[in-house]
Amino acid sequence: MAPVTIRNVKKSYGAVATIHGVSIDIADGEFVVLVGPSGCGKSTLLRMLAGLEEISDGEILIGGRVVNDLPAKERDIAMVFQNYALYPHMSVADNMGFALKLKNAAKGEIERRVRPAAEILALSHLLDRFPRQLSGGQRQRVAMGRAIVRDPQVFLFDEPLSNLDAKLRVSMRTEIKNLHQRLGTTIVYVTHDQIEAMTMADKIVVMREGRVEQVGAPLELYDRPANTFVAGFIGSPAMSFIGGWVDADRFVTADGHRFPLPAGVEPGGAGEATYGVRPEHVRIDAKGVPIRIEVVEPTGSEVMVAARLGDQPISCLFRERLALRPGETIPVRFDPAAIHLFDGANGSRIETAR
C-alpha cells in the first residue's frame, strides 16, 4: 500500500494540451475514482500514473517516491484493463501467475500466491480452464486476480466493467468494493459511469477537458456540487436546471414564475441565476407551478417523468405509482431545503451564507 500524489501534471501532444495542471492527493489505502465524459483526460492521467504515457510537466509520486522517469515495471503498480488482456493460450492459473514467472519466481511460490487470490475471487474451480471457456465476468476476475498476485502498492483500473452487461456490472462493482475492503490497497479507478463512481469510491475526482472540476466524497459532490457541470454529471437521473434572474425581493424569476432562494443563500444582489433541482425533490402540489408532461417512464418502484416548465426541460422522479400521461399538465413544487443556486454567467455554485 502507498499514497499517490499527482502534482501539477500536464500532458501535451505537440502543440495540443490535453491535461492542464492536474493535482490530486490520494491517501494510503484510499479508493479514488476518476470520472468524467469521454475525452476528459481521465484515462490519459491513469496511463501517466502507470508509466504508459510520458508526463509533459509536473510530478507523480508513489509512496513518496517521484516516478516520472521510472518504467512501468519498476513502479510497483498493477493495472486491470477494459479488455482483460488475458493470454488465450494460457490457463487461468498461468495467466494469474505470469508476472511472477517473468520474475523467475519458483513454481511453489507462484502456486502459493495464486491459490489465495483465486479463493478471494471464487476462481479456484476454474484454474485449469482457458479464457475462451470463461464468461465475461469470470475473465474480469482473472484479470483482477493477476493484479492481486503481484501484491502491488497501487491498483489501477481502466474502465474494467464497460464490456459487461448491466446486471453483471452491478455484481462486479460489489466484488471490486469487497476486494478493496479485504486488501486495503490503494486503488485508482477510471470510469465514465457516475453510478460506479458514487457506489464504489471513497473519493471522486470529476474531470472535464483535462482539468479537475471538483474532488470530494460521493455525497459531498452530490449535496454540494461546485458548479453546474458537476451537478449535472453526478446523480442519475441528472439535476434539472432552470434559468432565470434573482430579483430585488430575493426570488428567482423564471418563465413567469417566482421561486424562493435556498435557505441562507446570499447571491450578492440581483442578476442572472440558475435554479438547480434534483428529480427526486419534485413533488406534486396543487399550489405548485404547472409543468407539461412529455414522456412517462414507469419502472415499477417509481415513475420517471420528462416535462417542461414553460420552454425549459425538467425531470421528475415520483416514488408513487401515478397514472400520468404525455400531454397532461400537473402542478409541482420543489423541496426548498434541497434547492441549489448557481451563477447564471459562469455556472459556479452560490454558497450558503455561514
C-alpha positions in Angstrom: 0.0 0.0 0.0 1.1 3.5 -0.7 -0.1 7.1 -1.1 -0.2 8.7 -4.5 0.5 12.4 -5.2 -0.2 13.9 -8.6 1.3 17.4 -8.6 0.5 20.0 -11.3 0.7 17.3 -14.0 0.4 18.3 -17.7 0.3 16.4 -20.9 0.6 17.8 -24.4 0.8 16.1 -27.8 2.8 18.5 -29.8 1.1 21.9 -29.5 -2.2 20.3 -28.3 -2.5 20.3 -24.5 -4.8 17.6 -23.1 -4.1 17.7 -19.3 -3.8 21.1 -17.8 -2.0 21.1 -14.4 -3.9 18.4 -12.5 -3.1 18.0 -8.8 -4.6 15.2 -6.7 -3.7 13.7 -3.3 -4.6 10.0 -2.8 -4.2 8.6 0.7 -2.7 5.2 1.5 -5.5 2.6 1.1 -7.9 5.0 -0.5 -10.3 4.1 -3.3 -10.3 7.1 -5.7 -12.4 7.2 -8.9 -11.6 9.5 -11.8 -14.8 10.2 -13.6 -15.9 12.4 -16.5 -17.2 12.3 -20.0 -15.3 10.7 -22.9 -12.2 12.8 -23.8 -11.9 14.5 -20.4 -8.4 13.1 -19.9 -9.0 10.6 -17.1 -7.6 7.5 -18.9 -4.6 9.6 -20.1 -3.9 10.6 -16.4 -4.2 6.9 -15.4 -1.7 5.9 -18.1 0.7 8.5 -16.9 0.4 7.2 -13.4 1.1 3.7 -14.7 4.1 4.8 -16.8 2.5 4.0 -20.1 2.4 7.7 -21.1 5.2 10.3 -20.6 4.5 13.3 -18.4 5.0 16.7 -20.2 5.3 18.6 -16.9 4.7 18.1 -13.1 5.4 15.2 -10.8 3.8 11.9 -9.9 4.8 10.3 -6.5 4.0 6.8 -5.4 4.8 6.0 -1.8 6.7 9.3 -1.6 9.0 8.5 -4.5 9.0 10.5 -7.7 8.3 8.0 -10.5 8.3 10.4 -13.6 11.2 8.6 -15.2 10.7 5.1 -13.9 9.4 2.5 -16.4 6.1 0.9 -15.6 7.6 -2.4 -14.3 9.5 -0.5 -11.6 6.6 1.5 -10.2 5.1 -1.4 -8.2 1.6 -1.0 -9.6 -0.8 -3.4 -11.2 -3.3 -2.4 -13.9 -6.6 -4.0 -14.9 -7.6 -3.1 -18.4 -11.0 -2.8 -20.0 -10.4 -5.7 -22.4 -9.0 -8.1 -19.7 -5.7 -8.6 -21.7 -5.5 -12.3 -20.9 -3.3 -14.7 -22.8 -5.7 -17.1 -24.7 -3.2 -20.0 -24.8 -2.7 -20.0 -21.0 -4.8 -21.4 -18.3 -6.4 -19.2 -15.6 -3.6 -20.3 -13.2 -0.9 -19.5 -15.7 -2.5 -16.1 -16.6 -2.6 -15.1 -12.9 0.9 -16.2 -12.2 2.6 -15.0 -15.4 4.0 -11.8 -13.9 5.7 -13.8 -11.1 7.0 -16.3 -13.7 8.7 -13.4 -15.6 10.4 -12.5 -12.3 11.8 -16.1 -12.2 9.8 -16.9 -9.0 9.8 -20.6 -8.0 6.8 -22.7 -9.1 5.9 -23.3 -5.4 6.0 -19.6 -4.7 3.7 -18.9 -7.7 1.2 -21.5 -6.6 1.3 -20.2 -3.0 0.3 -16.7 -4.2 -2.2 -17.7 -7.0 -4.4 -20.0 -4.9 -5.3 -17.5 -2.2 -6.1 -14.9 -4.9 -8.2 -17.5 -6.7 -10.1 -18.2 -3.5 -10.8 -14.5 -2.9 -12.3 -14.2 -6.4 -14.1 -17.6 -6.4 -11.9 -18.8 -9.2 -10.4 -21.9 -7.5 -12.6 -24.3 -9.6 -11.6 -22.6 -12.9 -7.8 -22.6 -12.6 -7.3 -25.2 -15.3 -9.6 -23.6 -17.8 -8.7 -21.2 -20.7 -10.1 -17.7 -21.2 -12.3 -18.9 -24.1 -14.1 -21.2 -21.7 -15.0 -18.3 -19.3 -17.8 -15.8 -19.1 -17.0 -12.0 -19.3 -17.3 -11.7 -15.5 -15.0 -14.6 -14.9 -12.4 -13.2 -17.3 -12.6 -9.9 -15.5 -12.0 -11.7 -12.2 -9.0 -13.4 -13.7 -7.6 -10.0 -14.7 -8.1 -8.8 -11.1 -6.5 -12.0 -9.7 -3.4 -11.4 -11.9 -3.1 -8.0 -10.3 -3.7 -9.3 -6.7 -0.9 -12.0 -7.1 1.6 -9.2 -7.8 0.8 -7.7 -4.4 1.4 -4.1 -5.7 1.4 -0.8 -3.8 -1.3 0.6 -6.1 -4.1 -1.0 -8.2 -5.1 0.9 -11.4 -8.4 0.1 -13.1 -9.2 1.5 -16.5 -13.0 1.2 -17.2 -12.9 -2.5 -16.3 -16.7 -3.1 -16.4 -17.6 -1.3 -19.6 -17.7 -4.5 -21.6 -20.1 -6.3 -19.2 -23.9 -6.3 -19.3 -25.8 -4.2 -16.8 -26.6 -7.0 -14.3 -23.0 -8.2 -14.3 -21.7 -4.7 -13.8 -23.7 -4.4 -10.6 -22.3 -7.6 -9.2 -18.8 -6.8 -10.3 -19.0 -3.4 -8.5 -19.7 -5.3 -5.3 -16.8 -7.7 -5.9 -14.3 -4.9 -6.5 -15.5 -3.0 -3.4 -15.3 -6.1 -1.3 -11.8 -6.8 -2.7 -10.7 -3.3 -1.6 -12.1 -3.8 1.8 -10.2 -7.1 2.2 -6.9 -6.0 0.8 -6.8 -2.3 1.9 -4.7 -1.4 -1.2 -4.7 2.0 -2.8 -7.0 1.9 -5.9 -7.3 4.5 -8.7 -10.3 3.6 -10.8 -11.3 5.3 -14.1 -14.9 5.3 -15.4 -17.3 7.4 -17.3 -20.2 5.9 -15.3 -21.1 8.1 -12.4 -23.1 5.3 -10.7 -19.9 3.3 -10.5 -18.2 6.3 -9.0 -20.9 7.0 -6.4 -21.2 3.4 -5.2 -17.6 2.5 -5.1 -15.4 5.5 -4.3 -14.0 6.9 -1.0 -13.2 10.0 -3.0 -14.3 11.1 -6.5 -12.4 13.3 -8.9 -14.6 14.9 -11.5 -12.7 15.9 -14.7 -13.6 17.9 -17.8 -11.4 18.8 -20.7 -8.2 17.9 -18.9 -9.0 19.8 -15.7 -10.3 18.8 -12.3 -13.7 20.3 -11.6 -14.2 19.0 -8.1 -12.7 16.5 -5.6 -14.6 15.1 -2.7 -16.6 12.2 -1.1 -19.5 11.0 -3.2 -22.2 12.5 -1.0 -20.3 15.8 -0.8 -20.3 16.1 -4.6 -24.0 15.1 -4.7 -25.1 17.5 -2.0 -22.8 20.4 -2.7 -21.7 20.4 -6.4 -19.2 23.1 -7.1 -20.8 24.1 -10.4 -23.5 23.1 -12.9 -21.2 20.7 -14.7 -20.6 18.6 -11.6 -24.3 19.0 -10.6 -25.4 17.7 -13.9 -22.9 14.9 -14.1 -23.2 13.4 -10.6 -26.6 11.9 -9.9 -28.9 9.7 -12.0 -31.3 11.0 -13.2 -29.4 14.2 -13.7 -30.3 17.5 -11.9 -32.6 19.9 -13.8 -31.6 23.5 -14.4 -34.0 26.4 -14.6 -32.5 29.6 -15.9 -33.8 32.9 -14.5 -33.0 36.0 -12.6 -32.6 36.9 -8.9 -34.9 39.8 -8.3 -34.7 42.6 -5.6 -37.1 40.6 -3.4 -34.8 37.6 -3.2 -36.8 35.4 -5.6 -35.6 33.6 -8.7 -38.0 34.5 -11.6 -38.1 32.1 -14.5 -40.7 31.6 -17.2 -43.1 33.9 -15.4 -42.9 32.0 -12.1 -41.1 33.0 -8.9 -39.1 30.6 -6.8 -37.7 31.3 -3.3 -34.0 31.3 -2.8 -32.5 28.3 -0.9 -32.2 29.0 2.8 -29.1 31.0 3.8 -28.0 31.7 0.2 -26.7 35.2 -0.4 -26.5 35.9 -4.2 -24.9 39.3 -3.7 -27.6 41.2 -5.4 -29.9 40.8 -8.4 -28.6 39.1 -11.6 -28.7 36.1 -13.8 -29.0 32.8 -11.9 -29.6 29.1 -12.5 -32.0 27.2 -10.2 -31.0 23.6 -9.7 -33.4 20.8 -8.5 -32.9 17.1 -8.5 -35.7 14.9 -9.9 -36.4 13.3 -6.5 -37.0 16.7 -4.9 -40.0 17.5 -7.1 -43.4 16.9 -5.6 -47.0 17.2 -6.9 -48.7 20.0 -5.2 -52.0 21.8 -6.1 -50.4 25.1 -5.2 -47.3 24.5 -7.3 -46.2 25.6 -10.7 -47.6 23.9 -13.9 -45.4 21.6 -15.9 -46.3 19.9 -19.2 -45.5 16.1 -19.3 -43.7 14.9 -22.4 -42.6 11.4 -21.6 -43.6 9.0 -18.8 -41.2 6.1 -17.9 -42.6 3.7 -15.2 -40.0 1.3 -13.7 -42.2 -0.4 -11.2 -40.9 1.1 -8.0 -41.0 4.7 -9.3 -42.1 6.8 -12.2 -39.7 9.0 -14.2 -41.2 12.0 -16.0 -39.7 14.3 -18.6 -41.6 17.5 -18.7 -41.3 21.2 -19.4 -41.7 24.3 -17.3 -42.5 26.8 -20.0 -39.8 26.2 -22.5 -37.3 24.7 -20.0 -36.9 20.9 -19.6 -37.3 19.4 -16.2 -37.1 15.9 -14.9 -39.2 14.4 -12.1 -38.9 11.2 -10.1 -42.0 10.1 -8.3 -41.9 7.2 -5.8 -45.7 6.6 -6.1 -47.4 4.7 -9.0 -49.0 7.7 -10.6 -51.3 7.4 -13.7 -49.7 10.2 -15.7 -50.0 10.7 -19.4 -47.9 12.6 -22.0 -49.5 16.0 -22.8 -51.0 16.3 -19.3 -50.3 19.4 -17.2 -49.6 18.8 -13.5 -48.8 21.3 -10.6 -45.5 20.6 -8.8 -43.3 22.3 -6.2 -39.6 21.9 -5.4 -38.4 21.0 -1.9 -36.9 24.3 -0.8 -34.4 22.6 1.5 -32.9 20.8 -1.4 -32.5 23.6 -4.0 -29.2 24.6 -5.5 -28.4 28.0 -6.9 -25.7 28.7 -9.4 -24.3 31.8 -11.0 -26.1 32.2 -14.4 -22.9 33.6 -16.1 -20.2 31.1 -15.1 -22.2 28.2 -13.6 -20.3 28.3 -10.2 -22.2 27.4 -7.0 -23.6 30.3 -5.0 -22.6 29.3 -1.5 -24.8 29.3 1.6 -24.0 32.1 4.0 -22.3 30.9 7.2 
